[in-house]
Amino acid sequence: MGIFSSIWNKITGHKPATAPQPTPVPTAQPAPGATPAPAPALPPVDVEAVLSDLAASKGGGGNWRTSIVDLLKLLDLDSSLAARKELAEELNVHAGEHGSAEQNIALSKAVWQKLAENGGQVPASLRD
């Protein structure tokens, strides 16, 4: 499993305290020989709400909105240079030297963009 997958799994596995709980919908049994109805689509994940809730539970979470290191630490993931190099390769981010501010900023934006592409609700200000 790649580092981005770990990020996504940590976010989707955490439910913010303020998130509304889905109402269960009763399901009817299809008639014999009938085609079953497709499974309902999962609602989008409000990534910022999940991370804000997680940061509050940990006493702040640093500057996770713009710092890839703080984001990885907030999610209890490896934030070492080696891990960020791996994530940069995974997301095809080649801005600046490994570990430079330029690359870390580009990597943070690439993660936010990838979260949005995977169904996360991410404010445009974090993707740009």
N, CA, C and O atoms as a DFTB+ gen file, in Angstrom:
512 C
 N C O
     1  1       0.856      -1.180       0.000
     2  2       0.000       0.000       0.000
     3  2       0.895       1.234       0.000
     4  3       1.860       1.311       0.760
     5  1       0.567       2.198      -0.860
     6  2       1.347       3.417      -0.957
     7  2       1.047       4.383       0.181
     8  3       0.107       4.195       0.953
     9  1       1.861       5.406       0.261
    10  2       1.689       6.403       1.321
    11  2       0.377       7.158       1.138
    12  3      -0.322       7.430       2.114
    13  1       0.032       7.505      -0.122
    14  2      -1.236       8.200      -0.308
    15  2      -2.397       7.332       0.153
    16  3      -3.339       7.836       0.764
    17  1      -2.346       6.047      -0.128
    18  2      -3.411       5.143       0.329
    19  2      -3.520       5.157       1.843
    20  3      -4.621       5.101       2.391
    21  1      -2.387       5.231       2.517
    22  2      -2.392       5.306       3.986
    23  2      -3.049       6.600       4.452
    24  3      -3.808       6.604       5.420
    25  1      -2.751       7.704       3.756
    26  2      -3.365       8.991       4.097
    27  2      -4.879       8.891       3.921
    28  3      -5.639       9.262       4.815
    29  1      -5.311       8.389       2.768
    30  2      -6.738       8.275       2.472
    31  2      -7.431       7.377       3.491
    32  3      -8.513       7.709       3.976
    33  1      -6.817       6.247       3.815
    34  2      -7.422       5.314       4.773
    35  2      -7.533       5.914       6.168
    36  3      -8.515       5.674       6.870
    37  1      -6.543       6.686       6.571
    38  2      -6.606       7.339       7.887
    39  2      -7.744       8.364       7.919
    40  3      -8.454       8.481       8.917
    41  1      -7.908       9.096       6.828
    42  2      -8.953      10.128       6.773
    43  2     -10.334       9.497       6.706
    44  3     -11.235       9.909       7.438
    45  1     -10.515       8.516       5.850
    46  2     -11.839       7.910       5.699
    47  2     -12.185       7.008       6.870
    48  3     -13.358       6.697       7.080
    49  1     -11.205       6.588       7.625
    50  2     -11.466       5.744       8.788
    51  2     -11.816       6.526      10.033
    52  3     -12.225       5.949      11.041
    53  1     -11.656       7.851       9.970
    54  2     -11.946       8.718      11.117
    55  2     -13.212       9.509      10.817
    56  3     -13.303      10.182       9.791
    57  1     -14.159       9.427      11.692
    58  2     -15.410      10.172      11.514
    59  2     -15.419      11.356      12.466
    60  3     -15.281      11.169      13.675
    61  1     -15.583      12.594      11.941
    62  2     -15.607      13.749      12.832
    63  2     -16.825      13.714      13.748
    64  3     -17.888      13.220      13.373
    65  1     -16.652      14.238      14.936
    66  2     -17.732      14.245      15.933
    67  2     -18.923      15.057      15.441
    68  3     -20.057      14.811      15.852
    69  1     -18.669      16.026      14.561
    70  2     -19.739      16.902      14.093
    71  2     -20.448      16.380      12.850
    72  3     -21.411      16.989      12.386
    73  1     -19.981      15.256      12.307
    74  2     -20.583      14.734      11.073
    75  2     -21.962      14.153      11.359
    76  3     -22.158      13.459      12.356
    77  1     -22.916      14.442      10.475
    78  2     -24.238      13.846      10.659
    79  2     -24.163      12.340      10.417
    80  3     -23.434      11.873       9.542
    81  1     -24.916      11.605      11.194
    82  2     -24.944      10.155      11.052
    83  2     -25.940       9.782       9.965
    84  3     -27.062      10.288       9.954
    85  1     -25.539       8.892       9.041
    86  2     -26.474       8.509       7.989
    87  2     -27.656       7.740       8.562
    88  3     -27.520       6.972       9.514
    89  1     -28.797       7.962       7.969
    90  2     -30.004       7.262       8.382
    91  2     -30.086       5.951       7.616
    92  3     -30.033       5.955       6.387
    93  1     -30.214       4.823       8.322
    94  2     -30.306       3.560       7.599
    95  2     -31.570       3.525       6.747
    96  3     -32.637       3.966       7.173
    97  1     -31.431       3.002       5.557
    98  2     -32.561       2.894       4.646
    99  2     -32.946       1.422       4.568
   100  3     -32.102       0.575       4.275
   101  1     -34.223       1.108       4.829
   102  2     -34.621      -0.290       4.738
   103  2     -34.488      -0.770       3.299
   104  3     -34.766      -0.037       2.350
   105  1     -34.061      -2.002       3.164
   106  2     -33.903      -2.556       1.827
   107  2     -34.935      -3.646       1.606
   108  3     -35.191      -4.473       2.481
   109  1     -35.513      -3.630       0.434
   110  2     -36.491      -4.656       0.081
   111  2     -35.769      -5.778      -0.650
   112  3     -34.788      -5.538      -1.354
   113  1     -36.244      -6.971      -0.487
   114  2     -35.680      -8.112      -1.189
   115  2     -36.158      -8.064      -2.636
   116  3     -37.349      -7.883      -2.886
   117  1     -35.230      -8.228      -3.606
   118  2     -35.663      -8.216      -4.996
   119  2     -36.496      -9.460      -5.305
   120  3     -36.324     -10.519      -4.703
   121  1     -37.385      -9.293      -6.245
   122  2     -38.216     -10.425      -6.671
   123  2     -37.318     -11.477      -7.305
   124  3     -36.282     -11.140      -7.878
   125  1     -37.704     -12.745      -7.211
   126  2     -36.887     -13.794      -7.836
   127  2     -36.670     -13.495      -9.310
   128  3     -37.615     -13.186     -10.035
   129  1     -35.429     -13.588      -9.744
   130  2     -35.080     -13.333     -11.137
   131  2     -34.866     -11.869     -11.468
   132  3     -34.443     -11.550     -12.579
   133  1     -35.147     -10.968     -10.535
   134  2     -34.974      -9.528     -10.780
   135  2     -33.515      -9.144     -10.589
   136  3     -32.787      -9.780      -9.827
   137  1     -33.103      -8.114     -11.279
   138  2     -31.751      -7.595     -11.115
   139  2     -31.694      -6.775      -9.838
   140  3     -32.500      -5.863      -9.652
   141  1     -30.737      -7.093      -8.940
   142  2     -30.660      -6.310      -7.699
   143  2     -30.281      -4.862      -7.983
   144  3     -29.566      -4.565      -8.940
   145  1     -30.768      -3.988      -7.146
   146  2     -30.462      -2.558      -7.269
   147  2     -28.992      -2.339      -6.945
   148  3     -28.428      -3.057      -6.119
   149  1     -28.364      -1.354      -7.586
   150  2     -26.957      -1.078      -7.273
   151  2     -26.816      -0.571      -5.842
   152  3     -27.725       0.040      -5.281
   153  1     -25.659      -0.842      -5.280
   154  2     -25.385      -0.366      -3.919
   155  2     -25.379       1.155      -3.919
   156  3     -24.929       1.770      -4.886
   157  1     -25.874       1.772      -2.847
   158  2     -25.874       3.240      -2.808
   159  2     -24.443       3.776      -2.781
   160  3     -23.557       3.178      -2.171
   161  1     -24.232       4.904      -3.447
   162  2     -22.907       5.526      -3.466
   163  2     -22.585       6.062      -2.083
   164  3     -23.462       6.545      -1.367
   165  1     -21.323       5.971      -1.723
   166  2     -20.889       6.515      -0.441
   167  2     -20.865       8.035      -0.532
   168  3     -20.469       8.588      -1.558
   169  1     -21.284       8.712       0.530
   170  2     -21.236      10.178       0.496
   171  2     -19.787      10.650       0.494
   172  3     -18.915       9.959       1.022
   173  1     -19.518      11.814      -0.090
   174  2     -18.156      12.330      -0.085
   175  2     -17.680      12.583       1.346
   176  3     -18.472      12.868       2.243
   177  1     -16.381      12.472       1.528
   178  2     -15.774      12.694       2.845
   179  2     -15.361      14.152       2.950
   180  3     -14.629      14.650       2.095
   181  1     -15.821      14.844       3.987
   182  2     -15.414      16.229       4.225
   183  2     -14.037      16.183       4.890
   184  3     -13.919      16.121       6.113
   185  1     -13.009      16.215       4.055
   186  2     -11.636      16.020       4.513
   187  2     -11.235      17.058       5.552
   188  3     -10.633      16.721       6.572
   189  1     -11.566      18.316       5.296
   190  2     -11.180      19.373       6.234
   191  2     -11.855      19.180       7.593
   192  3     -11.225      19.401       8.627
   193  1     -13.124      18.772       7.606
   194  2     -13.829      18.539       8.871
   195  2     -13.188      17.384       9.641
   196  3     -13.009      17.462      10.856
   197  1     -12.848      16.321       8.928
   198  2     -12.206      15.167       9.579
   199  2     -10.883      15.584      10.194
   200  3     -10.601      15.264      11.349
   201  1     -10.065      16.303       9.418
   202  2      -8.748      16.698       9.918
   203  2      -8.839      17.744      11.020
   204  3      -8.042      17.722      11.958
   205  1      -9.799      18.659      10.921
   206  2      -9.996      19.654      11.984
   207  2     -10.370      18.969      13.286
   208  3      -9.861      19.319      14.351
   209  1     -11.260      17.994      13.194
   210  2     -11.676      17.240      14.370
   211  2     -10.502      16.467      14.969
   212  3     -10.311      16.448      16.185
   213  1      -9.731      15.840      14.109
   214  2      -8.564      15.084      14.561
   215  2      -7.538      16.016      15.217
   216  3      -6.972      15.689      16.261
   217  1      -7.306      17.175      14.597
   218  2      -6.361      18.144      15.170
   219  2      -6.840      18.629      16.533
   220  3      -6.042      18.761      17.461
   221  1      -8.148      18.896      16.659
   222  2      -8.693      19.349      17.941
   223  2      -8.510      18.278      19.013
   224  3      -8.213      18.591      20.166
   225  1      -8.685      17.027      18.634
   226  2      -8.540      15.944      19.612
   227  2      -7.089      15.751      20.045
   228  3      -6.822      15.166      21.095
   229  1      -6.147      16.247      19.227
   230  2      -4.725      16.112      19.534
   231  2      -4.115      17.417      20.047
   232  3      -2.903      17.499      20.247
   233  1      -4.939      18.423      20.256
   234  2      -4.430      19.676      20.803
   235  2      -3.850      20.629      19.782
   236  3      -3.022      21.467      20.140
   237  1      -4.249      20.536      18.529
   238  2      -3.815      21.529      17.538
   239  2      -3.447      20.953      16.200
   240  3      -4.039      21.338      15.192
   241  1      -2.497      20.047      16.143
   242  2      -2.112      19.435      14.878
   243  2      -1.169      20.251      14.020
   244  3      -0.925      19.897      12.867
   245  1      -0.626      21.349      14.563
   246  2       0.321      22.145      13.788
   247  2      -0.342      22.843      12.611
   248  3      -1.511      23.224      12.670
   249  1       0.421      23.000      11.548
   250  2      -0.048      23.714      10.359
   251  2      -0.371      22.707       9.252
   252  3       0.182      22.798       8.155
   253  1      -1.255      21.752       9.528
   254  2      -1.539      20.643       8.624
   255  2      -2.164      21.062       7.302
   256  3      -2.117      20.295       6.341
   257  1      -2.742      22.245       7.223
   258  2      -3.362      22.686       5.969
   259  2      -2.323      22.996       4.893
   260  3      -2.602      22.843       3.704
   261  1      -1.130      23.429       5.297
   262  2      -0.103      23.790       4.326
   263  2       1.199      23.015       4.486
   264  3       2.039      23.051       3.587
   265  1       1.388      22.330       5.577
   266  2       2.627      21.595       5.814
   267  2       2.402      20.096       5.649
   268  3       1.626      19.487       6.385
   269  1       3.091      19.510       4.673
   270  2       2.967      18.066       4.467
   271  2       3.491      17.306       5.677
   272  3       2.962      16.250       6.025
   273  1       4.518      17.832       6.317
   274  2       5.068      17.173       7.508
   275  2       4.029      17.161       8.628
   276  3       3.804      16.126       9.256
   277  1       3.398      18.303       8.879
   278  2       2.374      18.368       9.931
   279  2       1.165      17.497       9.597
   280  3       0.582      16.879      10.488
   281  1       0.784      17.444       8.317
   282  2      -0.343      16.597       7.911
   283  2      -0.032      15.128       8.189
   284  3      -0.857      14.409       8.752
   285  1       1.156      14.689       7.792
   286  2       1.538      13.287       8.026
   287  2       1.612      12.984       9.524
   288  3       1.175      11.923       9.970
   289  1       2.163      13.914      10.292
   290  2       2.232      13.712      11.747
   291  2       0.840      13.653      12.368
   292  3       0.589      12.834      13.253
   293  1      -0.063      14.513      11.910
   294  2      -1.434      14.518      12.414
   295  2      -2.086      13.157      12.201
   296  3      -2.861      12.694      13.038
   297  1      -1.768      12.523      11.077
   298  2      -2.349      11.226      10.744
   299  2      -1.543      10.055      11.303
   300  3      -1.819       8.896      10.993
   301  1      -0.541      10.369      12.134
   302  2       0.339       9.343      12.719
   303  2       1.026       8.509      11.641
   304  3       1.145       7.290      11.760
   305  1       1.475       9.195      10.582
   306  2       2.206       8.545       9.507
   307  2       3.646       9.050       9.500
   308  3       3.944      10.108      10.055
   309  1       4.522       8.297       8.878
   310  2       5.939       8.634       8.776
   311  2       6.095       9.929       7.978
   312  3       5.646      10.011       6.835
   313  1       6.727      10.937       8.573
   314  2       6.927      12.219       7.891
   315  2       8.394      12.441       7.537
   316  3       8.796      13.559       7.215
   317  1       9.191      11.379       7.598
   318  2      10.625      11.500       7.317
   319  2      10.868      11.908       5.870
   320  3       9.969      11.827       5.033
   321  1      12.081      12.343       5.585
   322  2      12.455      12.718       4.235
   323  2      12.266      11.529       3.291
   324  3      11.788      11.700       2.169
   325  1      12.632      10.344       3.729
   326  2      12.480       9.150       2.886
   327  2      11.006       8.914       2.537
   328  3      10.682       8.582       1.396
   329  1      10.117       9.084       3.516
   330  2       8.680       8.892       3.270
   331  2       8.166       9.957       2.313
   332  3       7.356       9.659       1.435
   333  1       8.625      11.193       2.469
   334  2       8.176      12.266       1.578
   335  2       8.726      12.080       0.170
   336  3       8.053      12.417      -0.804
   337  1       9.951      11.543       0.047
   338  2      10.490      11.208      -1.278
   339  2       9.607      10.168      -1.946
   340  3       9.275      10.287      -3.126
   341  1       9.228       9.150      -1.187
   342  2       8.370       8.091      -1.722
   343  2       7.011       8.653      -2.156
   344  3       6.504       8.309      -3.224
   345  1       6.432       9.511      -1.328
   346  2       5.148      10.123      -1.654
   347  2       5.272      11.004      -2.898
   348  3       4.375      11.020      -3.741
   349  1       6.387      11.737      -3.014
   350  2       6.611      12.589      -4.185
   351  2       6.677      11.744      -5.458
   352  3       6.123      12.129      -6.489
   353  1       7.345      10.606      -5.389
   354  2       7.404       9.721      -6.549
   355  2       6.023       9.162      -6.868
   356  3       5.623       9.096      -8.030
   357  1       5.305       8.765      -5.834
   358  2       3.960       8.193      -6.004
   359  2       3.019       9.180      -6.680
   360  3       2.213       8.789      -7.524
   361  1       3.114      10.470      -6.311
   362  2       2.220      11.495      -6.841
   363  2       2.837      12.266      -8.008
   364  3       2.246      13.223      -8.508
   365  1       4.040      11.841      -8.441
   366  2       4.730      12.466      -9.564
   367  2       4.990      13.950      -9.324
   368  3       4.745      14.782     -10.197
   369  1       5.490      14.271      -8.131
   370  2       5.827      15.648      -7.766
   371  2       7.342      15.802      -7.855
   372  3       8.091      15.142      -7.134
   373  1       7.780      16.688      -8.756
   374  2       9.221      16.892      -8.964
   375  2       9.558      18.374      -8.904
   376  3      10.177      18.908      -9.824
   377  1       9.157      19.040      -7.830
   378  2       9.429      20.462      -7.655
   379  2      10.539      20.622      -6.624
   380  3      10.399      20.167      -5.489
   381  1      11.622      21.254      -7.002
   382  2      12.710      21.500      -6.061
   383  2      13.409      20.221      -5.624
   384  3      13.064      19.122      -6.059
   385  1      14.389      20.387      -4.763
   386  2      15.129      19.259      -4.197
   387  2      14.264      18.544      -3.165
   388  3      13.385      19.152      -2.554
   389  1      14.518      17.252      -2.975
   390  2      13.794      16.512      -1.938
   391  2      14.012      17.193      -0.587
   392  3      15.142      17.498      -0.207
   393  1      12.924      17.422       0.119
   394  2      12.993      18.033       1.437
   395  2      12.986      19.550       1.420
   396  3      12.911      20.180       2.475
   397  1      13.064      20.152       0.230
   398  2      13.069      21.610       0.161
   399  2      11.668      22.147       0.429
   400  3      10.675      21.431       0.301
   401  1      11.610      23.414       0.801
   402  2      10.306      24.053       1.029
   403  2       9.479      24.000      -0.240
   404  3       8.273      23.760      -0.187
   405  1      10.117      24.224      -1.388
   406  2       9.407      24.198      -2.666
   407  2       8.740      22.834      -2.902
   408  3       7.573      22.763      -3.289
   409  1       9.494      21.763      -2.663
   410  2       8.910      20.447      -2.875
   411  2       7.832      20.138      -1.844
   412  3       6.794      19.574      -2.190
   413  1       8.057      20.493      -0.595
   414  2       7.070      20.211       0.441
   415  2       5.745      20.936       0.169
   416  3       4.673      20.382       0.412
   417  1       5.819      22.165      -0.330
   418  2       4.600      22.911      -0.676
   419  2       3.892      22.227      -1.842
   420  3       2.676      22.038      -1.811
   421  1       4.656      21.857      -2.869
   422  2       4.068      21.183      -4.036
   423  2       3.478      19.834      -3.633
   424  3       2.426      19.437      -4.135
   425  1       4.145      19.145      -2.742
   426  2       3.666      17.845      -2.286
   427  2       2.370      17.990      -1.498
   428  3       1.451      17.187      -1.663
   429  1       2.289      18.996      -0.652
   430  2       1.075      19.252       0.114
   431  2      -0.094      19.523      -0.831
   432  3      -1.179      18.968      -0.654
   433  1       0.125      20.374      -1.832
   434  2      -0.940      20.689      -2.797
   435  2      -1.344      19.452      -3.597
   436  3      -2.524      19.258      -3.890
   437  1      -0.371      18.618      -3.949
   438  2      -0.664      17.405      -4.707
   439  2      -1.501      16.436      -3.875
   440  3      -2.388      15.767      -4.405
   441  1      -1.224      16.359      -2.585
   442  2      -2.012      15.482      -1.707
   443  2      -3.446      15.980      -1.625
   444  3      -4.381      15.187      -1.731
   445  1      -3.632      17.291      -1.435
   446  2      -4.985      17.853      -1.362
   447  2      -5.738      17.605      -2.669
   448  3      -6.918      17.257      -2.656
   449  1      -5.044      17.788      -3.801
   450  2      -5.676      17.563      -5.099
   451  2      -6.078      16.098      -5.251
   452  3      -7.175      15.801      -5.725
   453  1      -5.196      15.185      -4.852
   454  2      -5.472      13.749      -4.967
   455  2      -6.616      13.348      -4.035
   456  3      -7.429      12.495      -4.392
   457  1      -6.688      13.944      -2.862
   458  2      -7.811      13.669      -1.952
   459  2      -9.123      14.070      -2.620
   460  3     -10.117      13.351      -2.526
   461  1      -9.122      15.221      -3.294
   462  2     -10.327      15.686      -3.990
   463  2     -10.681      14.744      -5.140
   464  3     -11.854      14.440      -5.353
   465  1      -9.681      14.285      -5.876
   466  2      -9.920      13.374      -6.994
   467  2     -10.499      12.040      -6.534
   468  3     -11.191      11.362      -7.294
   469  1     -10.217      11.668      -5.299
   470  2     -10.681      10.386      -4.768
   471  2     -12.013      10.493      -4.026
   472  3     -12.424       9.552      -3.347
   473  1     -12.681      11.627      -4.154
   474  2     -14.000      11.766      -3.546
   475  2     -14.024      12.565      -2.261
   476  3     -15.064      12.654      -1.609
   477  1     -12.913      13.141      -1.890
   478  2     -12.889      13.974      -0.695
   479  2     -13.373      15.377      -1.001
   480  3     -13.083      15.925      -2.065
   481  1     -14.109      15.955      -0.071
   482  2     -14.491      17.367      -0.204
   483  2     -13.343      18.186       0.352
   484  3     -13.077      18.173       1.554
   485  1     -12.667      18.899      -0.534
   486  2     -11.491      19.682      -0.173
   487  2     -11.709      21.100      -0.667
   488  3     -11.983      21.301      -1.850
   489  1     -11.591      22.098       0.220
   490  2     -11.752      23.474      -0.232
   491  2     -10.759      23.819      -1.336
   492  3      -9.611      23.376      -1.302
   493  1     -11.195      24.604      -2.310
   494  2     -10.332      24.995      -3.428
   495  2      -9.059      25.673      -2.947
   496  3      -8.006      25.541      -3.572
   497  1      -9.153      26.397      -1.839
   498  2      -7.975      27.106      -1.319
   499  2      -6.851      26.149      -0.930
   500  3      -5.690      26.555      -0.891
   501  1      -7.166      24.909      -0.645
   502  2      -6.138      23.941      -0.281
   503  2      -5.582      23.208      -1.506
   504  3      -4.488      22.648      -1.449
   505  1      -6.322      23.211      -2.597
   506  2      -5.885      22.515      -3.810
   507  2      -5.067      23.404      -4.737
   508  3      -4.319      22.900      -5.575
   509  1      -5.201      24.714      -4.599
   510  2      -4.527      25.643      -5.520
   511  2      -3.145      26.017      -5.049
   512  3      -2.454      26.788      -5.715
